[in-house]
Amino acid sequence: MNGVIVIDKPAGRTSRAVVVEVQRALGIKKAGHTGTLDPLATGVLPVCINEATKLVQFLALDTKEYRAILLLGVRTDTLDIEGRVVSREEPRVTRQQVEDALHSLTGRREQLPPLYSAVKFQGKPLYEWTRQGIPVVQLPREVEVYGIRVDEVRLPEVTFTVSCSKGTYIRSLCAEVGEALGCGGCMSALRRTRSGCFHEEMALVTEGMTEGEKRELFTAHLTPMGEVLPGRAVVDVDAPLAERLRNGYQPECEALIRYHIPFLAAGDVIKFMLGKRHLVAVARMLCASEELASGDGKKQAVRILRVFND
């Protein structure tokens, strides 16, 4: 059994605990998620099982979408409602001011990860250093906020939806907005509504189920590996080439000429498929597709990034 199961992570549980739940229900050893959700957060948590764990490196880069609640007027040491309250202040702001502050966050930006986060510093998560009272140097990371929509303003709470890149901390955004408005703020709730191609509607709720019921649910809603990474171009190969790829073959231009290759540029990531369901490999084009027939036939055409025994 290989593929991805999308779990609706409940509040109060770690992402790792959800992975263990899937492992136990299916009786498997290999499983991993595609991006941590804090215990406070709920929502879409894709769990890759068996051969699909090799896809984590690609899926972790996907765009994420969240629905968050910002509590204005409250500052905490963790930047969320579960932390120690540092200050309280009555927020005296208008809806327009709130919208302007949130919309100002869009675009590429450098963001300091929260001191209470799993980002590593000298091999240990930041939260371990912080709990020990040891000051550390926070290194900013480049993130991108693609878009923000304000859903509701009912002071002191603001509900908004944000689409962003991997590694974006929503509680940091909440704190930034609070400071921009002069009253402070923290995140009081967070729900991931999308992770790449995996949407909220696909997420499975397992609360109250037996192990047998979970097994049936997971089996029935397993996303095959071939349906993952839907935005990537597909090259359908025959069984002999599929076997060679799985054995480490890096194809030359002449080996791919007889296959239908979509219009591709050097650097594009593609999927080699055997039939409609079996993912053979993920690769990166080393040349444009029109160069396959016109150039040196012995030139390496793609670099295989991962192979799968699907």
DRENZATI-450256 format. One record per residue: residue number from 1; x, y, z of N, C-alpha, C in turn. Coordinates in nm, 2 decimals. Layout:
BEGIN
num  n_east  n_north  n_up  ca_east  ca_north  ca_up  c_east  c_north  c_up
NUM  X  Y  Z  X  Y  Z  X  Y  Z
...
This chain:
BEGIN
num  n_east  n_north  n_up  ca_east  ca_north  ca_up  c_east  c_north  c_up
1  0.08  -0.12  0.00  0.00  0.00  0.00  0.09  0.12  0.00
2  0.08  0.20  -0.11  0.16  0.33  -0.12  0.06  0.44  -0.15
3  0.08  0.56  -0.09  0.00  0.67  -0.13  0.00  0.77  -0.01
4  -0.10  0.86  -0.02  -0.11  0.97  0.07  -0.25  0.97  0.14
5  -0.26  0.98  0.27  -0.38  0.99  0.34  -0.39  1.13  0.40
6  -0.50  1.20  0.38  -0.51  1.34  0.43  -0.60  1.33  0.56
7  -0.53  1.37  0.67  -0.60  1.37  0.80  -0.64  1.51  0.84
8  -0.76  1.52  0.91  -0.80  1.65  0.97  -0.74  1.65  1.11
9  -0.63  1.71  1.13  -0.56  1.70  1.26  -0.64  1.78  1.36
10  -0.68  1.72  1.48  -0.75  1.79  1.58  -0.66  1.88  1.66
11  -0.72  1.98  1.73  -0.64  2.06  1.82  -0.59  1.98  1.94
12  -0.47  2.01  1.99  -0.42  1.94  2.11  -0.33  1.82  2.08
13  -0.32  1.78  1.95  -0.24  1.67  1.91  -0.12  1.72  1.83
14  -0.01  1.65  1.84  0.11  1.68  1.76  0.09  1.62  1.62
15  0.16  1.67  1.52  0.16  1.61  1.39  0.22  1.47  1.40
16  0.32  1.45  1.48  0.38  1.32  1.49  0.29  1.22  1.54
17  0.20  1.26  1.64  0.10  1.17  1.70  0.00  1.12  1.59
18  -0.03  1.21  1.50  -0.12  1.17  1.39  -0.06  1.07  1.30
19  0.07  1.08  1.27  0.14  0.99  1.19  0.14  0.85  1.25
20  0.17  0.85  1.38  0.17  0.72  1.46  0.03  0.66  1.45
21  -0.07  0.74  1.46  -0.21  0.68  1.45  -0.23  0.61  1.32
22  -0.18  0.67  1.21  -0.20  0.61  1.08  -0.12  0.48  1.07
23  0.01  0.48  1.13  0.09  0.36  1.13  0.02  0.25  1.20
24  -0.03  0.27  1.31  -0.09  0.17  1.39  -0.22  0.11  1.33
25  -0.30  0.20  1.27  -0.42  0.15  1.21  -0.39  0.06  1.09
26  -0.29  0.10  1.01  -0.26  0.02  0.89  -0.15  -0.08  0.91
27  -0.09  -0.09  1.03  0.02  -0.19  1.05  0.14  -0.17  0.97
28  0.18  -0.04  0.95  0.30  -0.01  0.87  0.40  0.06  0.95
29  0.53  0.06  0.90  0.64  0.12  0.97  0.68  0.26  0.91
30  0.66  0.27  0.77  0.71  0.39  0.71  0.59  0.49  0.68
31  0.60  0.60  0.74  0.50  0.71  0.72  0.56  0.84  0.77
32  0.52  0.95  0.71  0.57  1.08  0.74  0.47  1.19  0.69
33  0.47  1.30  0.76  0.38  1.41  0.72  0.46  1.51  0.63
34  0.39  1.60  0.57  0.45  1.69  0.47  0.47  1.83  0.52
35  0.45  1.85  0.65  0.46  1.99  0.71  0.40  1.99  0.84
36  0.47  2.03  0.95  0.42  2.03  1.08  0.31  2.13  1.11
37  0.21  2.08  1.18  0.11  2.17  1.24  0.13  2.17  1.39
38  0.14  2.29  1.45  0.15  2.30  1.59  0.03  2.24  1.66
39  0.04  2.19  1.78  -0.07  2.13  1.85  -0.20  2.22  1.86
40  -0.18  2.35  1.87  -0.29  2.44  1.87  -0.37  2.43  1.74
41  -0.31  2.41  1.63  -0.37  2.41  1.49  -0.45  2.29  1.46
42  -0.54  2.30  1.37  -0.62  2.19  1.31  -0.61  2.19  1.16
43  -0.66  2.09  1.10  -0.68  2.09  0.96  -0.59  1.99  0.88
44  -0.57  2.03  0.75  -0.51  1.94  0.65  -0.37  1.90  0.69
45  -0.35  1.77  0.71  -0.22  1.71  0.74  -0.20  1.59  0.65
46  -0.14  1.60  0.53  -0.11  1.49  0.44  -0.01  1.39  0.51
47  -0.04  1.27  0.51  0.05  1.17  0.56  0.09  1.07  0.45
48  0.22  1.06  0.42  0.27  0.98  0.31  0.30  0.84  0.38
49  0.26  0.73  0.31  0.29  0.60  0.36  0.37  0.52  0.26
50  0.46  0.44  0.32  0.55  0.35  0.25  0.63  0.42  0.14
51  0.62  0.38  0.01  0.70  0.44  -0.09  0.67  0.59  -0.11
52  0.55  0.63  -0.07  0.51  0.77  -0.08  0.59  0.86  0.01
53  0.66  0.81  0.11  0.74  0.89  0.20  0.86  0.96  0.12
54  0.89  0.90  0.00  0.99  0.96  -0.09  0.94  1.09  -0.15
55  0.81  1.12  -0.14  0.75  1.24  -0.20  0.75  1.35  -0.11
56  0.78  1.33  0.02  0.77  1.44  0.12  0.86  1.56  0.08
57  0.98  1.53  0.03  1.07  1.64  -0.01  1.01  1.73  -0.12
58  0.92  1.68  -0.20  0.85  1.76  -0.30  0.72  1.83  -0.25
59  0.65  1.75  -0.17  0.52  1.80  -0.12  0.54  1.91  -0.01
60  0.65  1.90  0.06  0.68  2.00  0.17  0.69  2.14  0.11
61  0.73  2.15  -0.02  0.75  2.28  -0.08  0.62  2.34  -0.13
62  0.51  2.27  -0.12  0.38  2.32  -0.18  0.33  2.44  -0.10
63  0.25  2.52  -0.17  0.18  2.64  -0.12  0.08  2.59  -0.01
64  0.07  2.66  0.10  -0.02  2.63  0.20  -0.13  2.74  0.21
65  -0.25  2.70  0.26  -0.35  2.80  0.29  -0.41  2.78  0.43
66  -0.42  2.89  0.50  -0.47  2.88  0.64  -0.59  2.98  0.66
67  -0.67  2.94  0.76  -0.77  3.03  0.81  -0.73  3.06  0.96
68  -0.71  3.18  1.00  -0.66  3.21  1.13  -0.74  3.32  1.20
69  -0.74  3.32  1.33  -0.80  3.42  1.41  -0.70  3.49  1.49
70  -0.69  3.62  1.46  -0.60  3.71  1.53  -0.67  3.78  1.65
71  -0.61  3.77  1.76  -0.67  3.84  1.88  -0.59  3.96  1.91
72  -0.65  4.08  1.88  -0.58  4.21  1.90  -0.58  4.25  2.05
73  -0.48  4.32  2.08  -0.47  4.37  2.22  -0.40  4.28  2.32
74  -0.36  4.16  2.28  -0.29  4.07  2.37  -0.16  4.03  2.31
75  -0.05  4.05  2.39  0.08  4.00  2.35  0.12  3.88  2.43
76  0.17  3.78  2.37  0.22  3.66  2.45  0.36  3.63  2.41
77  0.43  3.55  2.49  0.57  3.52  2.46  0.58  3.41  2.35
78  0.48  3.34  2.32  0.48  3.24  2.21  0.41  3.29  2.09
79  0.36  3.41  2.09  0.28  3.47  1.98  0.15  3.41  1.96
80  0.11  3.31  2.04  -0.03  3.26  2.03  -0.09  3.25  2.17
81  -0.22  3.22  2.17  -0.30  3.23  2.29  -0.26  3.14  2.40
82  -0.17  3.04  2.37  -0.13  2.94  2.47  -0.01  2.99  2.55
83  0.05  3.10  2.51  0.17  3.15  2.58  0.14  3.23  2.70
84  0.24  3.28  2.76  0.23  3.37  2.88  0.20  3.51  2.83
85  0.09  3.57  2.89  0.05  3.70  2.85  0.15  3.80  2.89
86  0.20  3.88  2.80  0.30  3.98  2.83  0.23  4.12  2.85
87  0.13  4.15  2.78  0.06  4.28  2.79  -0.08  4.26  2.74
88  -0.17  4.35  2.79  -0.31  4.36  2.74  -0.34  4.51  2.71
89  -0.41  4.53  2.60  -0.44  4.67  2.57  -0.57  4.67  2.48
90  -0.66  4.77  2.50  -0.78  4.77  2.43  -0.75  4.82  2.28
91  -0.79  4.73  2.18  -0.76  4.77  2.04  -0.86  4.88  2.00
92  -0.81  4.99  1.96  -0.89  5.10  1.91  -0.85  5.12  1.76
93  -0.91  5.03  1.68  -0.87  5.04  1.54  -1.00  5.02  1.45
94  -0.99  5.06  1.33  -1.10  5.04  1.23  -1.08  4.92  1.15
95  -1.19  4.87  1.08  -1.17  4.76  0.99  -1.07  4.79  0.88
96  -1.08  4.92  0.83  -0.99  4.96  0.72  -0.84  4.95  0.77
97  -0.82  4.99  0.89  -0.68  4.98  0.94  -0.63  4.84  0.95
98  -0.72  4.75  1.00  -0.69  4.61  1.01  -0.66  4.55  0.87
99  -0.75  4.58  0.77  -0.72  4.53  0.64  -0.59  4.58  0.58
100  -0.57  4.71  0.60  -0.44  4.77  0.54  -0.32  4.70  0.60
101  -0.33  4.67  0.74  -0.21  4.61  0.80  -0.19  4.47  0.75
102  -0.30  4.39  0.74  -0.29  4.25  0.69  -0.24  4.25  0.54
103  -0.30  4.34  0.46  -0.26  4.33  0.32  -0.11  4.38  0.30
104  -0.06  4.45  0.39  0.08  4.50  0.38  0.18  4.38  0.39
105  0.13  4.27  0.44  0.22  4.15  0.46  0.24  4.07  0.33
106  0.17  4.10  0.23  0.18  4.02  0.10  0.32  4.05  0.04
107  0.36  3.95  -0.04  0.49  3.95  -0.11  0.60  3.88  -0.04
108  0.72  3.88  -0.10  0.83  3.82  -0.04  0.89  3.90  0.08
109  0.92  3.83  0.18  0.97  3.90  0.30  1.06  3.81  0.38
110  1.14  3.87  0.47  1.22  3.79  0.56  1.14  3.79  0.70
111  1.13  3.67  0.75  1.06  3.65  0.88  1.14  3.58  0.98
112  1.14  3.63  1.10  1.21  3.56  1.21  1.12  3.46  1.27
113  1.17  3.33  1.27  1.08  3.23  1.33  1.06  3.25  1.48
114  0.95  3.22  1.54  0.92  3.24  1.68  1.02  3.17  1.76
115  1.05  3.22  1.88  1.15  3.16  1.97  1.09  3.02  2.02
116  0.96  3.01  2.03  0.89  2.89  2.06  0.85  2.82  1.93
117  0.95  2.76  1.86  0.92  2.69  1.73  1.02  2.58  1.72
118  0.99  2.49  1.62  1.08  2.37  1.60  1.20  2.40  1.51
119  1.21  2.52  1.47  1.33  2.55  1.38  1.46  2.52  1.46
120  1.55  2.46  1.39  1.67  2.41  1.46  1.78  2.52  1.47
121  1.85  2.53  1.59  1.96  2.61  1.61  2.07  2.52  1.68
122  2.18  2.50  1.61  2.29  2.41  1.66  2.23  2.28  1.69
123  2.14  2.23  1.61  2.09  2.09  1.62  1.97  2.07  1.72
124  1.93  2.18  1.79  1.82  2.17  1.88  1.71  2.27  1.84
125  1.58  2.23  1.86  1.47  2.33  1.83  1.48  2.45  1.91
126  1.44  2.56  1.85  1.45  2.69  1.93  1.37  2.69  2.06
127  1.26  2.61  2.07  1.18  2.61  2.19  1.26  2.55  2.31
128  1.36  2.46  2.28  1.43  2.40  2.38  1.53  2.50  2.44
129  1.60  2.58  2.36  1.69  2.69  2.41  1.61  2.79  2.49
130  1.49  2.83  2.43  1.41  2.93  2.50  1.36  2.88  2.64
131  1.32  2.76  2.65  1.27  2.70  2.78  1.38  2.70  2.88
132  1.51  2.68  2.83  1.62  2.67  2.92  1.67  2.81  2.96
133  1.61  2.92  2.90  1.65  3.05  2.92  1.78  3.10  2.86
134  1.82  3.02  2.75  1.94  3.05  2.68  1.91  3.14  2.56
135  1.96  3.26  2.55  1.94  3.34  2.43  2.01  3.29  2.31
136  1.94  3.29  2.19  2.00  3.24  2.07  1.98  3.35  1.96
137  2.06  3.34  1.86  2.05  3.43  1.75  1.94  3.38  1.65
138  1.83  3.45  1.63  1.73  3.41  1.53  1.78  3.45  1.39
139  1.79  3.35  1.30  1.82  3.39  1.16  1.69  3.40  1.08
140  1.68  3.52  1.01  1.56  3.53  0.93  1.55  3.44  0.82
141  1.43  3.40  0.78  1.42  3.31  0.66  1.33  3.38  0.56
142  1.35  3.36  0.43  1.27  3.43  0.33  1.14  3.35  0.31
143  1.03  3.41  0.32  0.90  3.35  0.30  0.82  3.43  0.20
144  0.71  3.38  0.15  0.63  3.46  0.06  0.48  3.45  0.10
145  0.42  3.56  0.11  0.27  3.56  0.13  0.21  3.60  0.00
146  0.13  3.50  -0.06  0.08  3.52  -0.19  -0.05  3.60  -0.19
147  -0.13  3.59  -0.08  -0.25  3.67  -0.07  -0.32  3.65  0.06
148  -0.39  3.76  0.11  -0.46  3.76  0.23  -0.60  3.81  0.21
149  -0.70  3.74  0.27  -0.84  3.79  0.26  -0.89  3.81  0.40
150  -0.95  3.92  0.43  -1.01  3.95  0.56  -1.15  3.89  0.56
151  -1.18  3.79  0.64  -1.31  3.73  0.64  -1.41  3.80  0.74
152  -1.36  3.84  0.85  -1.45  3.90  0.95  -1.37  3.98  1.05
153  -1.42  4.09  1.09  -1.36  4.17  1.20  -1.47  4.20  1.30
154  -1.45  4.13  1.42  -1.53  4.15  1.53  -1.44  4.17  1.65
155  -1.40  4.29  1.67  -1.30  4.32  1.77  -1.33  4.26  1.91
156  -1.23  4.21  1.97  -1.09  4.21  1.94  -1.04  4.11  1.84
157  -1.13  4.03  1.78  -1.09  3.92  1.69  -1.10  3.96  1.55
158  -1.00  3.91  1.47  -1.00  3.92  1.32  -0.98  3.79  1.26
159  -1.07  3.75  1.18  -1.06  3.62  1.10  -1.01  3.65  0.96
160  -0.90  3.58  0.92  -0.85  3.60  0.79  -0.80  3.47  0.73
161  -0.79  3.47  0.59  -0.74  3.36  0.52  -0.61  3.40  0.45
162  -0.51  3.32  0.46  -0.38  3.35  0.40  -0.33  3.24  0.32
163  -0.27  3.27  0.20  -0.20  3.17  0.11  -0.05  3.21  0.12
164  0.03  3.11  0.15  0.17  3.14  0.17  0.26  3.02  0.13
165  0.39  3.05  0.14  0.49  2.95  0.11  0.52  2.87  0.23
166  0.59  2.76  0.20  0.65  2.67  0.31  0.73  2.76  0.41
167  0.71  2.72  0.53  0.80  2.79  0.64  0.74  2.92  0.69
168  0.62  2.96  0.64  0.57  3.09  0.69  0.50  3.06  0.83
169  0.53  3.14  0.93  0.47  3.13  1.06  0.35  3.23  1.07
170  0.23  3.17  1.08  0.11  3.26  1.08  0.11  3.34  1.21
171  0.15  3.28  1.32  0.15  3.35  1.45  0.25  3.47  1.45
172  0.35  3.46  1.37  0.44  3.57  1.35  0.37  3.68  1.27
173  0.30  3.65  1.17  0.22  3.75  1.10  0.12  3.82  1.19
174  0.05  3.74  1.28  -0.04  3.80  1.37  0.02  3.90  1.46
175  0.14  3.86  1.51  0.21  3.95  1.60  0.25  4.08  1.53
176  0.30  4.06  1.40  0.34  4.18  1.32  0.22  4.28  1.30
177  0.10  4.22  1.27  -0.02  4.31  1.25  -0.05  4.38  1.38
178  -0.04  4.31  1.49  -0.07  4.37  1.62  0.02  4.49  1.65
179  0.15  4.47  1.62  0.25  4.58  1.64  0.22  4.69  1.54
180  0.19  4.66  1.42  0.16  4.77  1.32  0.04  4.85  1.36
181  -0.05  4.79  1.43  -0.17  4.86  1.48  -0.15  4.93  1.61
182  -0.04  4.90  1.68  -0.01  4.97  1.80  -0.06  4.91  1.92
183  -0.14  4.80  1.91  -0.20  4.74  2.03  -0.15  4.60  2.06
184  -0.07  4.55  1.98  -0.02  4.41  2.00  -0.13  4.31  1.95
185  -0.09  4.19  1.94  -0.18  4.08  1.89  -0.11  3.95  1.90
186  -0.20  3.84  1.90  -0.15  3.71  1.90  -0.25  3.62  1.82
187  -0.20  3.50  1.79  -0.29  3.41  1.71  -0.37  3.33  1.82
188  -0.51  3.33  1.80  -0.59  3.25  1.89  -0.64  3.12  1.83
189  -0.64  3.10  1.70  -0.68  2.98  1.64  -0.62  2.97  1.50
190  -0.60  2.85  1.45  -0.54  2.83  1.32  -0.59  2.70  1.26
191  -0.63  2.71  1.13  -0.67  2.59  1.06  -0.61  2.59  0.92
192  -0.54  2.48  0.89  -0.48  2.47  0.75  -0.60  2.41  0.67
193  -0.63  2.49  0.56  -0.74  2.45  0.47  -0.69  2.39  0.34
194  -0.56  2.40  0.31  -0.50  2.34  0.19  -0.35  2.33  0.21
195  -0.30  2.22  0.16  -0.16  2.19  0.15  -0.13  2.14  0.01
196  -0.09  2.22  -0.08  -0.07  2.18  -0.22  -0.20  2.14  -0.28
197  -0.21  2.02  -0.33  -0.33  1.97  -0.40  -0.43  1.91  -0.30
198  -0.39  1.91  -0.17  -0.48  1.84  -0.07  -0.56  1.95  0.00
199  -0.70  1.93  -0.01  -0.79  2.04  0.04  -0.86  1.99  0.16
200  -0.92  2.08  0.23  -1.00  2.06  0.35  -1.10  1.95  0.34
201  -1.17  1.95  0.22  -1.28  1.86  0.19  -1.23  1.71  0.19
202  -1.10  1.69  0.17  -1.04  1.56  0.16  -1.00  1.51  0.30
203  -0.99  1.59  0.40  -0.94  1.56  0.53  -1.03  1.47  0.61
204  -0.97  1.36  0.66  -1.05  1.26  0.73  -1.05  1.28  0.88
205  -1.17  1.27  0.94  -1.18  1.29  1.09  -1.19  1.15  1.15
206  -1.10  1.12  1.24  -1.09  0.98  1.30  -1.14  0.97  1.45
207  -1.18  1.08  1.50  -1.22  1.08  1.64  -1.33  0.98  1.67
208  -1.30  0.90  1.78  -1.40  0.80  1.82  -1.41  0.67  1.74
209  -1.32  0.66  1.65  -1.32  0.54  1.56  -1.23  0.43  1.62
210  -1.26  0.30  1.60  -1.18  0.19  1.64  -1.06  0.18  1.53
211  -0.96  0.10  1.57  -0.85  0.08  1.47  -0.90  0.02  1.34
212  -1.00  -0.08  1.35  -1.05  -0.14  1.23  -1.13  -0.04  1.14
213  -1.20  0.05  1.21  -1.28  0.15  1.13  -1.18  0.25  1.06
214  -1.07  0.28  1.14  -0.97  0.37  1.08  -0.91  0.31  0.96
215  -0.88  0.18  0.97  -0.81  0.11  0.86  -0.90  0.11  0.73
216  -1.03  0.08  0.75  -1.12  0.09  0.64  -1.13  0.23  0.58
217  -1.13  0.33  0.66  -1.14  0.47  0.62  -1.02  0.50  0.54
218  -0.90  0.47  0.59  -0.77  0.51  0.53  -0.76  0.44  0.39
219  -0.79  0.31  0.39  -0.78  0.23  0.27  -0.87  0.29  0.16
220  -0.99  0.33  0.20  -1.09  0.38  0.10  -1.05  0.51  0.05
221  -0.98  0.59  0.12  -0.95  0.73  0.08  -0.80  0.75  0.06
222  -0.73  0.65  0.02  -0.59  0.66  -0.01  -0.57  0.73  -0.15
223  -0.49  0.83  -0.15  -0.46  0.90  -0.28  -0.34  0.83  -0.34
224  -0.36  0.77  -0.46  -0.24  0.69  -0.52  -0.13  0.79  -0.55
225  -0.01  0.73  -0.56  0.11  0.82  -0.58  0.11  0.88  -0.72
226  0.04  0.82  -0.81  0.04  0.87  -0.95  -0.05  1.00  -0.96
227  -0.13  1.02  -0.86  -0.22  1.14  -0.86  -0.16  1.26  -0.78
228  -0.05  1.23  -0.71  0.02  1.33  -0.63  0.11  1.41  -0.73
229  0.14  1.53  -0.69  0.21  1.63  -0.78  0.14  1.65  -0.91
230  0.01  1.69  -0.91  -0.07  1.70  -1.03  -0.02  1.81  -1.12
231  0.05  1.90  -1.08  0.09  2.01  -1.17  0.22  1.98  -1.25
232  0.27  1.86  -1.23  0.39  1.82  -1.31  0.36  1.75  -1.44
233  0.43  1.78  -1.54  0.41  1.71  -1.67  0.44  1.56  -1.65
234  0.37  1.48  -1.73  0.38  1.33  -1.72  0.44  1.28  -1.85
235  0.53  1.19  -1.84  0.59  1.11  -1.95  0.55  0.96  -1.92
236  0.47  0.91  -2.01  0.42  0.77  -2.00  0.53  0.68  -2.06
237  0.58  0.59  -1.98  0.69  0.50  -2.03  0.64  0.35  -2.03
238  0.72  0.27  -2.11  0.68  0.13  -2.11  0.75  0.05  -2.00
239  0.72  -0.07  -1.98  0.78  -0.15  -1.87  0.93  -0.16  -1.87
240  0.99  -0.19  -1.99  1.14  -0.20  -1.99  1.21  -0.07  -1.94
241  1.16  0.05  -1.99  1.22  0.17  -1.95  1.20  0.20  -1.80
242  1.08  0.16  -1.75  1.04  0.18  -1.61  1.14  0.10  -1.53
243  1.17  -0.02  -1.57  1.26  -0.11  -1.49  1.40  -0.05  -1.49
244  1.45  0.00  -1.60  1.58  0.06  -1.61  1.59  0.19  -1.52
245  1.48  0.27  -1.52  1.48  0.39  -1.43  1.49  0.35  -1.29
246  1.42  0.24  -1.25  1.42  0.20  -1.11  1.55  0.14  -1.07
247  1.63  0.10  -1.17  1.76  0.04  -1.14  1.88  0.15  -1.15
248  1.84  0.27  -1.16  1.94  0.38  -1.16  1.98  0.44  -1.29
249  1.91  0.40  -1.40  1.94  0.46  -1.53  1.90  0.61  -1.54
250  2.00  0.69  -1.59  1.97  0.83  -1.62  1.96  0.84  -1.77
251  1.84  0.87  -1.82  1.81  0.86  -1.97  1.89  0.96  -2.05
252  1.94  0.92  -2.17  1.99  1.01  -2.26  1.88  1.06  -2.36
253  1.91  1.16  -2.44  1.81  1.21  -2.53  1.75  1.11  -2.62
254  1.83  1.02  -2.68  1.78  0.93  -2.77  1.69  0.82  -2.71
255  1.70  0.80  -2.58  1.61  0.71  -2.52  1.47  0.76  -2.50
256  1.45  0.89  -2.51  1.32  0.95  -2.48  1.25  1.00  -2.61
257  1.32  1.00  -2.72  1.27  1.05  -2.84  1.13  0.99  -2.88
258  1.12  0.86  -2.86  1.00  0.79  -2.91  0.88  0.81  -2.81
259  0.90  0.87  -2.70  0.79  0.90  -2.61  0.74  1.04  -2.63
260  0.61  1.06  -2.60  0.55  1.19  -2.61  0.60  1.28  -2.49
261  0.68  1.38  -2.52  0.73  1.47  -2.42  0.66  1.60  -2.43
262  0.59  1.65  -2.33  0.52  1.78  -2.34  0.62  1.89  -2.36
263  0.57  2.01  -2.39  0.67  2.12  -2.41  0.72  2.15  -2.27
264  0.85  2.14  -2.26  0.92  2.16  -2.13  1.05  2.24  -2.15
265  1.08  2.31  -2.04  1.21  2.38  -2.04  1.31  2.31  -1.95
266  1.43  2.34  -1.97  1.54  2.29  -1.88  1.50  2.34  -1.73
267  1.51  2.24  -1.64  1.48  2.27  -1.50  1.34  2.23  -1.46
268  1.25  2.20  -1.55  1.12  2.16  -1.52  1.12  2.02  -1.45
269  1.04  2.00  -1.35  1.03  1.87  -1.28  0.91  1.79  -1.35
270  0.94  1.66  -1.38  0.84  1.58  -1.45  0.82  1.45  -1.37
271  0.72  1.38  -1.41  0.69  1.25  -1.35  0.70  1.14  -1.47
272  0.77  1.03  -1.44  0.76  0.92  -1.53  0.66  0.82  -1.47
273  0.56  0.79  -1.56  0.45  0.70  -1.51  0.44  0.57  -1.60
274  0.40  0.46  -1.53  0.38  0.34  -1.60  0.23  0.31  -1.59
275  0.15  0.33  -1.70  0.01  0.33  -1.69  -0.04  0.45  -1.62
276  -0.17  0.45  -1.57  -0.23  0.57  -1.51  -0.20  0.58  -1.37
277  -0.16  0.47  -1.30  -0.16  0.48  -1.15  -0.02  0.46  -1.09
278  0.08  0.41  -1.17  0.21  0.37  -1.11  0.31  0.48  -1.14
279  0.36  0.54  -1.03  0.47  0.64  -1.04  0.60  0.57  -1.04
280  0.68  0.60  -1.14  0.81  0.53  -1.16  0.92  0.62  -1.10
281  0.92  0.75  -1.14  1.03  0.84  -1.10  0.98  0.98  -1.11
282  1.05  1.07  -1.04  1.04  1.21  -1.05  1.18  1.26  -1.10
283  1.18  1.34  -1.20  1.31  1.39  -1.26  1.30  1.53  -1.29
284  1.42  1.59  -1.32  1.44  1.73  -1.36  1.49  1.73  -1.50
285  1.43  1.81  -1.59  1.48  1.82  -1.73  1.61  1.89  -1.73
286  1.71  1.84  -1.80  1.84  1.90  -1.82  1.85  1.98  -1.95
287  1.74  1.97  -2.03  1.74  2.04  -2.16  1.59  2.06  -2.19
288  1.57  2.15  -2.29  1.43  2.17  -2.34  1.38  2.05  -2.42
289  1.25  2.03  -2.42  1.20  1.91  -2.49  1.23  1.91  -2.64
290  1.24  2.03  -2.70  1.27  2.04  -2.84  1.41  2.00  -2.88
291  1.50  2.00  -2.77  1.64  1.97  -2.80  1.66  1.81  -2.80
292  1.56  1.74  -2.76  1.58  1.59  -2.75  1.62  1.53  -2.88
293  1.56  1.57  -2.99  1.58  1.51  -3.12  1.69  1.59  -3.20
294  1.71  1.72  -3.17  1.80  1.80  -3.25  1.94  1.80  -3.20
295  1.96  1.76  -3.07  2.10  1.77  -3.02  2.17  1.63  -3.02
296  2.27  1.62  -2.93  2.35  1.50  -2.92  2.26  1.39  -2.85
297  2.24  1.28  -2.92  2.15  1.17  -2.87  2.21  1.11  -2.75
298  2.34  1.12  -2.72  2.40  1.05  -2.60  2.40  1.15  -2.48
299  2.35  1.27  -2.50  2.35  1.37  -2.39  2.25  1.33  -2.29
300  2.28  1.34  -2.16  2.18  1.31  -2.06  2.06  1.41  -2.07
301  1.94  1.35  -2.07  1.82  1.44  -2.10  1.76  1.49  -1.97
302  1.76  1.40  -1.86  1.70  1.44  -1.74  1.79  1.38  -1.62
303  1.77  1.44  -1.51  1.83  1.39  -1.39  1.73  1.33  -1.30
304  1.74  1.20  -1.27  1.64  1.14  -1.19  1.66  1.18  -1.04
305  1.55  1.23  -0.98  1.56  1.28  -0.84  1.52  1.17  -0.74
306  1.42  1.09  -0.78  1.37  0.99  -0.70  1.30  0.88  -0.78
307  1.32  0.75  -0.74  1.26  0.64  -0.81  1.16  0.57  -0.71
308  1.06  0.51  -0.76  0.96  0.45  -0.67  0.92  0.31  -0.72
309  0.91  0.22  -0.62  0.86  0.08  -0.65  0.71  0.08  -0.62
310  0.64  0.15  -0.70  0.49  0.16  -0.68  0.42  0.05  -0.75
